[in-house]
């Protein structure tokens, strides 16, 4: 990548939420030229409660989380100690909120409700 190349960010769902947080923190110092936020669950707590109360959707969400974690396991494991991530517990959980507690909240420095 050349120093002159422009970077753009596109986030969908929780990725959109994370991208908006990144832009808000870094503001003008961001490396991104522009971002697009699609289907952003702005009230993450409310959305997680709604999804978590529906076992069918929660199952598929956790399955996707675990699949992504396994695809990137070496990278995430290298940062596990620094960010206090419990990867083994995350891989054994069956609920999205439990996975979130083990990985996402620690990694992104979000606080629990």
N, C-alpha and C positions, 0 to 999 in steps of 0.2 A: 504494500500500500504506500502510495506517495503521500507526502506531507500535504499536498494540495488536494487530495481526494476528499470528497465530502461524505460524511457518514449521516445516515438517517435511521431513526428508530421506529419500529412498528411493533406495537404490543396488543395482544388480544387477551381479553378476560383478565386473569391475575397478572399476566405479563404486562398488560396495559396499566394496571395499577402500580406495578413496580416501576415501569418506565416513567410514569407521571411523578412518582416520588423522587426518582433519580433527577428528573428535570427540575423539580422544585428545590432539591438540595443544591445542585450544581449551578443552576441558573445560567448566566452568561459564560461560566467556565466549563460548561459541558462540552464534550467532544462531538456532540451531535448537532448537525445543522438544523434539523427539525424532527419532530416526533408526531406520530399518529396513534391515538388511543381508541381502540375499538372494543365495544362491549365491556367497558371498565366497570367492575363492581365497586363503586365508590364506597359503599357501606359494606366493607368486607365482613365485619362481625355479623351483621344482619344476614347477609348472603350465606355465610358459612353455617349459621344456625338453621336457615331454611333448607339448604342442601343436606346438612347433616341429619335432618329429621326424615329424610327420604332415603332409605337404605339402598335402593336401586341406583340412584345417582351417586351416592357416596361411594359405593363399591367401585364404580367405573372411574371416578375421580382419583381414588386412592390407587387403583391399578395403574392409571396413567402416571401418577407421581412416582410410584415405585419403578415403573419401566424407565422413566427419564433418569431417575437416580442411578439405576444399574447401568444405563448407557454412559453415564458420566461419573461412574463410581470413583475411579482413580483421581480425577480432578477434585471432586467434592471431598473425598477422604483425605486428601493432602491439606485441606483447610479445616477439617473436622475439629481438631484440637483448638485451633485459634478461635473458632466461632462457637465452640461448645456444642457441636452437633452430635446427636446420638443416632448414628446411621443404622445400627443393628436394630434398635427399637423402632425406627421409622420403617424399616423393611418388614417388621413383624406386625405392625399395626393394621387394623382393619377400618379405621375411621379417619376421615380427612382432618378433623381437628387434632387428632393425636399426631398425625404425620406433621401437621403444621407446627405443633408444639416442639417436635423433635428437630425440625430442619428450618422451615421458613422463618419463623419468628426469631430464632437465634441468629440466623444468617443475615437477615435484613434489619436486625435490632428493633423489631416490633415488640411492644409490650403485650402481655396477656390481658384478657378482660377480667 
